[in-house]
Amino acid sequence: MMAKNQELEKSKRRILIVSQHFWPESFRINDISDFFVEKGYDIEVLCGLPNYPTGRLFDGYSIFRNRVQDHQKIHIRRALEIPRGSNTSLRIFLNYVSFPLTSIGHIPRLLTKQFDSIFLYQTSPVLMTIAGILIGKIKKTETTMYVLDLWPENLYSVLPIRNHFLRSIAENISVWHYKKTDKLIVLSERMKASIIEKTGKPESAVIVLPQSCEKIYETNIHDKNIADRFSKKFNIVFTGSITPAQSFDTLINAAAILKKQGFKDINWIIVGDGMSRKQVEGAVNKAGLSAIFHFEGQKPIEDMPKYADIADVLIGCLVKSDLLEATVPAKVMSYIALGKPLVLAMDGEVQELINNTIQCGFVGPTEDSKRLATNIQKVYNLPPKEREAMGKRGRKYHFKHFERSIILNKLVTFMSHKAV
């Protein structure tokens, strides 16, 4: 029996995942890794020290603690990184370069292992994938990169680099990483066209896949404590990271417009944390809206359906960006699955999807506070049964087109076929 089990372990496909962010941080790579395990793969992860979004190391982690872990049958090794701290430009830069540099130190150890595939989960920075790319080249193991943040465009939305020489360096480094990866997964046709133009890769080496959301978003969970706190009012719920890209100015201005128009029974419930939280809280106070805004802080993913349960509207905004227009954000995918009406201030593909294809909410232009306030009023004025029907349309569409197994089986199939 022991010999049979050892033979089974040897026959398992082995995947190396390289991602600066991993459990206990809340990123979709956690669920993708779980899916690989469910499919029978043996998984090892090279990642950093958890500190996102607060910029502080999570409890229980340090240079000397929990650098090696096993979680959900996944073996984790953590390279050192400089935490984002107070999220100044300098600290973000140091965070961006520290993990790629220290991850290279793990290459000799990983070269002693045999992997069938290398999966690169690329948020920011693109440099985080360097160790996986080098191992793939040395071992002649195929690499697949899931491009969530297209670089260098995403870099400029975080660090306002104006110098032409520095921008040229960022462009060349980014294109090198994409060229050296065998296969690429992107979020939209516009991203696919851009990356093919930059790299010269054949269309067969690039696939478009939206981000699937975790199964927990498909569930209905009633939490009496949360429900009691926010009862008898119209609840607008935001979930996710509080960052400059989320255009909280748009949201706050819309809240001020509605308050001025006499809408006094609205709660604005912010579930999340991030680099802009202090600034956003300050802006809310300055606008005289602190009585109607409720900052819940970072919550585990398991709590998201509890907040959706009391939501009349799920809200989201983005800043103007050609890059952001080219994608359907992960937040929107989760909102659709949660089965509640959406009100968004976003340009691009999201408008067509929500306003016309699914008809599960109202999406107005990016950074347009007046339209955002108007669209909130539209949902506010709907009879409860029509609100419920709107949310159900979203969840129904999710199960038909965006459900986890549909998306992730396509991902596995794409990885399994050798690149041409």
Secondary structure, 3 states (H helix, E strand, C coil): CHHHHHHHHHHCCEEEEECCCCCCCCCCHHHHHHHHHHCCCEEEEEECCCCCCCCCCCCCCCCCCCCEEEECCEEEEECCCCCCCCCCHHHHHHHHHHHHHHHHCCHHHHHCCCCCEEEEEECCCHHHHHHHHHHHHHHCCCEEEEECCCCCHHHHHHCCCCCHHHHHHHHHHHHHHHHHCCEEEECCHHHHHHHHHHHCCCHHHEEECCCCCCHHHHCCCCCHHHHHHCCCCEEEEEECCCCHHHCHHHHHHHHHHHHHCCCCCEEEEEECCCCCHHHHHHHHHHCCCCCCEEEEECCCHHHHHHHHHCCCEEEEECCCCHHHHCCCCHHHHHHHHHCCCEEEECCCHHHHHHHHHHCCEEEECCCCHHHHHHHHHHHHCCCHHHHHHHHHHHHHHHHHHHCHHHHHHHHHHHHHCCCC
